[in-house]
Amino acid sequence: MDNTPEEPIDKNINEKEASSNAITIIVDESHADKRLESLLAELFPAYSRASMEKAIYSHLVSVDDKFVKASFRVKAGNKLIFIPPTTKELYPVPTPELPLEVLYQDEHFLVINKKAKLITHPGFGTDNAQTLAGAILGHFPELAGVGEPSRPGIVHRLDKDTSGVIIVARTQAAWEHLGEAFSNRETGKVYLAFVLGNPPKTKTIESEIGRHPIKRQKMTVLPSGGKEAKTSYRVLKRFPKTGVTLLSIRIFTGRTHQVRVHMSSIKYPILGDKVYGAKMKTFYEKFPTLQPIVTRQFLHARRLAVPDLLGERKKFSAPWPEDFKLLFQELSRLERAD
């Protein structure tokens, strides 16, 4: 039995959240010794046990002003604060007018080069936004019945401002197969990134990543209570005059914002990352020609390897985006300048 609280939280935060949509529960004797996620699923039948586990991991639940694990067994008198996640079902709007760059397709899979500034699938706060899921339905309407309604055929995602290769299932069997492959870490994912700073030639970063205890929209490295994450990188090219470095980054796990969080945690943030990156005012004052180019985080999913339904490993790659090419050219020009 693991009843060790993971970390304290500021009571002012609880009071602020309780004043919005948070629900406070005092555990009575009839519910004592139940696992936290089981109790919440029992008290709120609209949510599955799995969704309650996710809510606990996302720090939407506290016990006596502390974050705990889903396996925590409650006691009579415990004060639970639960912030219900959105229950609104969001469906992508088919958008056949939205271009879709297909890198590969067969009867089981589509491999797509996602453009930057395009959301992968609908989510909270994205109701009217164009999405990759909508483009997929616009061009391949038969995928509407594959996987989940909000993300037809999609088994993994890229952040809005991250470009690159993403694979989509065309059949339910392929969707289930890919889901297992990603879950079992049978896939290979390599990114290209421009970062600020002069990092060591190679490095492997291993830590736990979880929801930030205060800034809920952000992820962060946690001492405990998060999910294990592993990232490694190697330097491809340095641009000493500007202090920018081009990296090849491999991830061995697939945590939310993993590359961005890990690179920020070692003080080499992704160039242009407005959430986890550095303040850029002084940088742009010194190198003004870079500001019009750096309009997003410079992270690109370059290569993806997955097993097909017969177990054969398939490898796919997405070409350099135009803004990556422009940035590389301008950084090279600045290196040559007197």
Rosetta blueprint (number, residue, H / E / L):
1 M L
2 D L
3 N L
4 T L
5 P L
6 E L
7 E E
8 P E
9 I L
10 D L
11 K H
12 N H
13 I H
14 N H
15 E H
16 K H
17 E H
18 A H
19 S L
20 S L
21 N L
22 A L
23 I E
24 T E
25 I E
26 I E
27 V L
28 D L
29 E H
30 S H
31 H H
32 A L
33 D L
34 K L
35 R E
36 L H
37 E H
38 S H
39 L H
40 L H
41 A H
42 E H
43 L H
44 F L
45 P L
46 A L
47 Y L
48 S L
49 R H
50 A H
51 S H
52 M H
53 E H
54 K H
55 A H
56 I H
57 Y H
58 S L
59 H L
60 L L
61 V E
62 S E
63 V E
64 D L
65 D L
66 K E
67 F E
68 V L
69 K L
70 A L
71 S L
72 F L
73 R E
74 V L
75 K L
76 A L
77 G L
78 N L
79 K E
80 L E
81 I E
82 F E
83 I L
84 P L
85 P L
86 T L
87 T L
88 K L
89 E L
90 L L
91 Y L
92 P L
93 V L
94 P L
95 T L
96 P L
97 E L
98 L L
99 P L
100 L L
101 E L
102 V E
103 L E
104 Y E
105 Q E
106 D L
107 E L
108 H L
109 F E
110 L E
111 V E
112 I E
113 N E
114 K E
115 K L
116 A L
117 K L
118 L L
119 I E
120 T L
121 H L
122 P L
123 G L
124 F L
125 G L
126 T L
127 D L
128 N L
129 A L
130 Q L
131 T E
132 L H
133 A H
134 G H
135 A H
136 I H
137 L H
138 G H
139 H H
140 F L
141 P H
142 E H
143 L H
144 A H
145 G H
146 V L
147 G E
148 E E
149 P L
150 S L
151 R E
152 P E
153 G L
154 I E
155 V L
156 H L
157 R L
158 L L
159 D L
160 K L
161 D L
162 T L
163 S E
164 G E
165 V E
166 I E
167 I E
168 V E
169 A E
170 R L
171 T L
172 Q H
173 A H
174 A H
175 W H
176 E H
177 H H
178 L H
179 G H
180 E H
181 A H
182 F H
183 S H
184 N L
185 R L
186 E L
187 T L
188 G E
189 K E
190 V E
191 Y E
192 L E
193 A E
194 F E
195 V E
196 L E
197 G L
198 N L
199 P L
200 P L
201 K L
202 T E
203 K E
204 T E
205 I E
206 E E
207 S E
208 E E
209 I E
210 G E
211 R E
212 H L
213 P L
214 I L
215 K L
216 R L
217 Q L
218 K L
219 M E
220 T E
221 V E
222 L E
223 P L
224 S L
225 G L
226 G L
227 K E
228 E E
229 A E
230 K E
231 T E
232 S E
233 Y E
234 R E
235 V E
236 L E
237 K E
238 R E
239 F E
240 P L
241 K L
242 T L
243 G L
244 V E
245 T E
246 L E
247 L E
248 S E
249 I E
250 R E
251 I E
252 F L
253 T L
254 G L
255 R L
256 T L
257 H L
258 Q H
259 V H
260 R H
261 V H
262 H H
263 M H
264 S H
265 S H
266 I L
267 K L
268 Y L
269 P L
270 I E
271 L L
272 G L
273 D L
274 K L
275 V L
276 Y L
277 G L
278 A L
279 K L
280 M L
281 K H
282 T H
283 F H
284 Y H
285 E H
286 K H
287 F L
288 P H
289 T H
290 L H
291 Q L
292 P L
293 I L
294 V L
295 T L
296 R L
297 Q L
298 F L
299 L E
300 H E
301 A E
302 R E
303 R E
304 L E
305 A E
306 V E
307 P E
308 D L
309 L L
310 L L
311 G L
312 E L
313 R E
314 K E
315 K E
316 F E
317 S E
318 A L
319 P L
320 W L
321 P L
322 E H
323 D H
324 F H
325 K H
326 L H
327 L H
328 F H
329 Q H
330 E H
331 L H
332 S H
333 R H
334 L H
335 E H
336 R H
337 A L
338 D L
